[in-house]
Amino acid sequence: MGKKRDIKQIEAVARLFHMDEIQRRDFGDFIESEKLEGNQGTLNPKGDFTFEELKQKAKEFLGYDDA
């Protein structure tokens, strides 16, 4: 998956969860740190996240109890 598509999916999830611009940027940083820490997604060998995985990560990022 290209970098552009990654960003578009992160932005789509951020909109879905009504994140403001600062939260969206922080969410992107959170996703990158998750990948660096070995908490990778299943989309491809690079560890990119599927859209469903990004939604779950957004819940974790925002501190939702049902994450």
Secondary structure, DSSP 8 states (H G I E B T S, - for coil): --HHHHHHHHHHHHHHTT--HHHHHHHHHHHHHHHHTT---SSSTT----HHHHHHHHHHHHT-TT-
